Amino acid sequence: MKDAAALIKALDGTGNVADEHPLAPWFVSVEGADGFDNPIATKDGDTTLEDLIAAHLVDGQVAVLISVHADRMREMGARAVAVRSTGESVTISTDDIYSLAARSFDVQEDAIATATYRDLPAEARTGGAAIE
């Protein structure tokens, strides 16, 4: 990273809290970001967290961003993005497991039950009685 302090300063006032790790100055944690693709208003205009970090990387450097979410213990997921200093990126999410499993095990993807609350039988979602 060119300058972790500059990245932290760029995030100031955006609703995100960024901290530099005391023993690893290249490691910056960012909390409060509402997803990688959502606009972040900066003094220079709207951008994304992904683009903002890419702009602070040394030429050729790659950063990995990981976001985890949970919906009231009903379901959870994660997404990881690797971004280069050029702004190029690749993304993977926990939802990608379904297509990977379908290809790997030669089954239809829609035949794989999702690990989500909505795929439980109605009785399990309501604590006993089915809701029509």
Rosetta blueprint (number, residue, H / E / L):
1 M L
2 K L
3 D L
4 A H
5 A H
6 A H
7 L H
8 I H
9 K H
10 A H
11 L H
12 D L
13 G L
14 T L
15 G L
16 N L
17 V E
18 A E
19 D E
20 E E
21 H L
22 P L
23 L L
24 A L
25 P L
26 W L
27 F L
28 V E
29 S E
30 V E
31 E E
32 G L
33 A L
34 D L
35 G L
36 F L
37 D L
38 N L
39 P L
40 I E
41 A E
42 T E
43 K L
44 D L
45 G E
46 D E
47 T E
48 T L
49 L H
50 E H
51 D H
52 L H
53 I H
54 A H
55 A H
56 H L
57 L L
58 V L
59 D L
60 G L
61 Q L
62 V E
63 A E
64 V E
65 L E
66 I E
67 S E
68 V E
69 H E
70 A E
71 D E
72 R L
73 M L
74 R L
75 E E
76 M E
77 G E
78 A E
79 R E
80 A E
81 V E
82 A E
83 V E
84 R E
85 S L
86 T L
87 G L
88 E L
89 S E
90 V E
91 T E
92 I E
93 S E
94 T L
95 D L
96 D H
97 I H
98 Y H
99 S H
100 L H
101 A H
102 A H
103 R H
104 S H
105 F H
106 D L
107 V L
108 Q L
109 E H
110 D H
111 A H
112 I L
113 A L
114 T L
115 A L
116 T L
117 Y H
118 R H
119 D H
120 L L
121 P L
122 A H
123 E H
124 A H
125 R H
126 T H
127 G L
128 G L
129 A L
130 A L
131 I L
132 E L
